Amino acid sequence: MSKPRILIARAIFPDIVDRLRQHFDVQDNPEDVIWSPAELAERLADKDGAFTTGSQRIDATLLAAAPRLKIVANMAVGYNNFDVDAMTAAGVQGTNTPDVLTETTADFGFALLMATARRMTESEHYLRAGNWTKWSYDMFAGSDIHGSTLGIIGMGRIGQGIARRGAFGFGMKVVYHNRSRLSPALEAECKATYVGKEELLRTADHVVLVVPYTAASHHTIGAAELAQMKPTATLINIARGGIVDDAALAVALREGRIAAAGLDVFEGEPRVHPDLLTVPNVVLTPHIASATVPTRRAMANLAADNLIAFFDGRGPLTPVNQPVSTTTAPR
Ligand code: GLV
């Protein structure tokens, strides 16, 4: 019997491509070309499965051009690149990579918070530019992490990891806001108190965003929310571009309405709002929160495992939808 055909949409670890070749007839993309939606659709026209990396849009138009497609395995925990309803209606399974990146991403969220509150990149630029000629009492004075109030919006696995780091590692008071409240046991485990969004914005010294991107979470933080925050507060976005109104944030940073921001994700990335590039009090990183070698390998292997388990008939390991028909036969 011929092997199922799969497309790997971006360059990934070569040994994991080799692993997939043992199970599938693979078309990969070792040059890491960014295909347009039409180029992606053309390559998916004869494929049974796809390995995506979170930035390839899978919608009704693409699905109509890919009649054999039965599964798309995203190498990311977020899957806002999927039109889940369209995939479910077309009988296409979607999968993501939860759990394997939780602690790594929580580490990064905390690192970005520390770098932002303690003005690390701003002061490094100053030093590298040769401006450090004398010490002064208020040079790059930032805000404290220990003992301060940490507000987390989005209390899934990564948010909980950040809460534990804050509460137990740094003695922070942790408040959170989420669509649904955690169980009392989980709240105790994270030492976190549920509050309304407005109270969180008003009282937190550091606000960390870890919500999935949906139409409802678009611009969770805009001009109105920034105005509610303390002028000494920091804002950290490791969730998704579009959760923050980047233009409004640039204005708030420039006018000192909040102290600083740390951003790993951007609206329209890899483009970054030009005003964010010129304000000093923002730390900018290129969507690397899960980027350690072991974690990126675990994510790629989990996406591969999803494809293998699905076509073996064992079912997907980490599904994001439940299409009525998850048959491996051609659609
Ligand atoms: C990264 O942003 C992910 O969703 O895994």
Boltz pocket constraint, residues with backbone or C-beta under 6 A from the ligand:
constraints:
  - pocket:
      binder: B
      contacts: [[A, 54], [A, 75], [A, 76], [A, 77], [A, 78], [A, 79], [A, 97], [A, 101], [A, 238], [A, 239], [A, 290]]
      max_distance: 6.0
